Amino acid sequence: ALIRMYAETLYLGRIKDPERIANYHKVILREAERLSGMIQNVLAFARLNHIESAGYLPKGDLSQTVLEILDEVKPNMEQHGVEIHAEIATTLPLLPHEKEGIARILWNLLDNAAKYAGTGIVNVNLYQKDNWIRLEVIDNGPGIAVAERARLMRPFERGFDTSALKGSGLGLALVTQIAEVHEAIFSLETAP
């Protein structure tokens, strides 16, 4: 609705002030990015059924995948005042994974960090501990109460105090589902 309203206003020439025109363009771009993200989440949800039925993920270098994804998202995160610090182990065994799925996990978790933790540093760590490979996204946000965690991992669920923030409630549900496809476990570990 915002995209349509602002685009119509600009198209009809109702605004003459260059600064207001630039602001309208910014709103259109921001809302288009948000809409694109929502569409990507819905498509990823649908695509997961195909991956699950195929039952096959190609083996690859997860460290390289994560580094490539971080290179792609860093500029966007920096625009939101989020600085990513990464510690990525480079000696991990080859692991079955799908790059788009790993990208969706990181994008959703980093997007949540930018929304809820605000500006600051977000740590992304990838390392082996015992027989597990751990991928962590650690921010300085308010945390999530233990009682809320299971609910927030279901589709279209959002936190009770998030009405001012835009979102569809698909992010954590999608992360959970992608983790399951990768035979991994997604968890929220820090309480308020």
C-alpha positions as CSV (number, residue, x, y, z in Angstrom):
1,A,0.0,0.0,0.0
2,L,2.8,2.4,0.9
3,I,4.6,1.6,-2.4
4,R,1.5,2.3,-4.4
5,M,0.6,5.5,-2.6
6,Y,4.1,7.0,-2.8
7,A,4.6,5.9,-6.4
8,E,1.2,7.4,-7.4
9,T,2.0,10.7,-5.6
10,L,5.3,10.9,-7.4
11,Y,3.9,9.9,-10.8
12,L,1.1,12.5,-10.6
13,G,3.7,15.2,-9.8
14,R,2.0,16.3,-6.6
15,I,5.3,16.8,-4.8
16,K,7.8,19.4,-6.0
17,D,10.3,19.6,-3.2
18,P,13.4,17.6,-4.1
19,E,14.0,16.6,-0.5
20,R,10.5,15.2,-0.1
21,I,10.8,13.4,-3.5
22,A,14.0,11.8,-2.3
23,N,12.3,10.7,0.9
24,Y,9.4,9.2,-1.0
25,H,12.0,7.3,-3.1
26,K,13.6,6.0,0.1
27,V,10.3,4.7,1.4
28,I,9.5,3.0,-1.8
29,L,12.9,1.3,-1.8
30,R,12.7,0.3,1.8
31,E,9.2,-1.2,1.4
32,A,10.2,-3.0,-1.8
33,E,13.1,-4.6,0.1
34,R,10.8,-5.6,2.9
35,L,8.2,-7.0,0.5
36,S,11.0,-8.9,-1.4
37,G,12.2,-10.4,1.9
38,M,8.7,-11.5,2.8
39,I,8.2,-13.1,-0.7
40,Q,11.6,-14.9,-0.4
41,N,10.5,-16.3,3.0
42,V,7.2,-17.6,1.6
43,L,9.0,-19.1,-1.4
44,A,11.6,-20.7,0.8
45,F,8.9,-22.2,2.9
46,A,7.3,-23.8,-0.1
47,R,10.7,-24.9,-1.6
48,L,11.6,-26.7,1.6
49,N,8.9,-29.3,0.9
50,H,10.7,-30.1,-2.4
51,I,14.1,-30.4,-0.7
52,E,12.6,-32.6,2.1
53,S,11.1,-34.9,-0.5
54,A,14.3,-35.0,-2.5
55,G,16.2,-36.1,0.7
56,Y,19.5,-35.0,-0.7
57,L,21.8,-32.1,0.1
58,P,25.1,-31.8,-1.7
59,K,28.3,-31.9,0.5
60,G,30.3,-28.7,0.5
61,D,32.5,-26.3,2.4
62,L,30.1,-24.7,4.9
63,S,32.9,-22.2,6.0
64,Q,33.1,-20.9,2.4
65,T,29.3,-20.8,2.1
66,V,29.0,-18.7,5.4
67,L,31.8,-16.4,4.4
68,E,30.2,-15.7,1.0
69,I,26.9,-15.0,2.5
70,L,28.4,-12.7,5.1
71,D,30.1,-10.7,2.3
72,E,26.7,-10.3,0.6
73,V,24.8,-9.2,3.7
74,K,27.4,-7.0,5.4
75,P,26.7,-3.8,3.4
76,N,23.0,-4.1,4.2
77,M,23.7,-4.7,7.9
78,E,26.1,-1.8,8.0
79,Q,23.4,0.5,6.6
80,H,21.3,-0.4,9.6
81,G,24.2,0.3,12.0
82,V,25.1,-3.3,12.6
83,E,28.7,-4.4,12.5
84,I,29.3,-8.1,11.9
85,H,32.3,-9.8,13.6
86,A,32.9,-13.2,12.2
87,E,35.0,-16.1,13.5
88,I,34.7,-18.8,11.0
89,A,36.7,-22.1,11.3
90,T,38.2,-23.1,8.0
91,T,39.1,-26.7,8.9
92,L,35.6,-28.1,9.1
93,P,34.7,-31.4,7.3
94,L,32.6,-31.1,4.1
95,L,29.0,-31.0,5.2
96,P,25.7,-31.6,3.3
97,H,24.0,-28.2,3.0
98,E,22.2,-26.0,0.6
99,K,23.6,-22.5,0.2
100,E,20.2,-20.8,-0.2
101,G,19.0,-22.4,3.0
102,I,22.0,-21.3,5.0
103,A,21.7,-17.8,3.5
104,R,18.0,-17.7,4.6
105,I,19.0,-18.7,8.1
106,L,21.7,-16.1,8.4
107,W,19.6,-13.4,6.7
108,N,16.7,-14.0,9.1
109,L,18.8,-14.1,12.2
110,L,20.8,-11.0,11.2
111,D,17.6,-9.2,10.3
112,N,16.2,-10.0,13.7
113,A,19.4,-8.7,15.3
114,A,19.1,-5.5,13.4
115,K,15.4,-5.1,14.3
116,Y,15.5,-6.1,18.0
117,A,19.0,-5.4,19.2
118,G,19.4,-2.2,17.3
119,T,22.8,-0.9,16.3
120,G,26.0,-2.5,17.5
121,I,28.0,-5.6,17.0
122,V,26.7,-9.0,16.0
123,N,29.0,-12.0,16.2
124,V,28.7,-14.8,13.7
125,N,30.7,-17.9,14.8
126,L,31.1,-21.2,13.0
127,Y,33.2,-23.9,14.7
128,Q,33.3,-27.6,15.6
129,K,32.6,-28.6,19.2
130,D,32.8,-32.4,19.9
131,N,30.7,-34.0,17.1
132,W,28.7,-30.9,16.3
133,I,29.2,-28.0,14.0
134,R,27.8,-24.9,15.6
135,L,26.7,-21.8,13.7
136,E,26.0,-19.0,16.1
137,V,24.5,-15.5,15.6
138,I,25.0,-13.6,18.9
139,D,23.6,-10.1,19.4
140,N,23.1,-7.8,22.4
141,G,19.3,-7.6,22.1
142,P,16.8,-8.0,24.9
143,G,16.6,-11.8,24.6
144,I,13.5,-14.0,24.4
145,A,11.8,-15.4,27.5
146,V,11.9,-19.2,27.7
147,A,8.1,-19.4,27.7
148,E,8.0,-17.5,24.4
149,R,10.5,-19.5,22.4
150,A,8.4,-22.4,21.2
151,R,5.6,-20.1,20.1
152,L,7.9,-17.8,18.2
153,M,9.3,-20.7,16.1
154,R,5.8,-21.3,14.7
155,P,4.8,-19.6,11.4
156,F,3.1,-16.1,11.7
157,E,3.9,-15.7,15.4
158,R,5.5,-12.6,16.7
159,G,6.6,-11.3,20.1
160,F,4.0,-9.4,22.1
161,D,6.0,-6.2,22.2
162,T,6.9,-6.0,18.5
163,S,3.9,-4.1,17.1
164,A,6.0,-1.2,16.2
165,L,8.4,-3.4,14.1
166,K,7.5,-4.7,10.7
167,G,7.6,-8.4,10.1
168,S,5.5,-11.4,9.0
169,G,6.4,-13.8,11.8
170,L,7.9,-16.3,9.4
171,G,11.6,-15.7,10.1
172,L,12.2,-18.0,13.1
173,A,9.8,-20.6,11.8
174,L,11.7,-20.7,8.5
175,V,15.0,-21.0,10.3
176,T,13.7,-23.9,12.3
177,Q,12.4,-25.7,9.2
178,I,15.6,-25.1,7.2
179,A,17.6,-26.4,10.2
180,E,15.5,-29.6,10.3
181,V,16.0,-30.1,6.5
182,H,19.8,-30.0,7.3
183,E,19.3,-32.5,10.1
184,A,20.3,-29.7,12.5
185,I,18.8,-28.1,15.6
186,F,17.9,-24.5,15.9
187,S,17.7,-23.0,19.4
188,L,17.3,-19.7,21.1
189,E,19.6,-19.7,24.0
190,T,19.6,-16.4,25.9
191,A,16.8,-15.3,28.1
192,P,16.1,-11.6,28.9
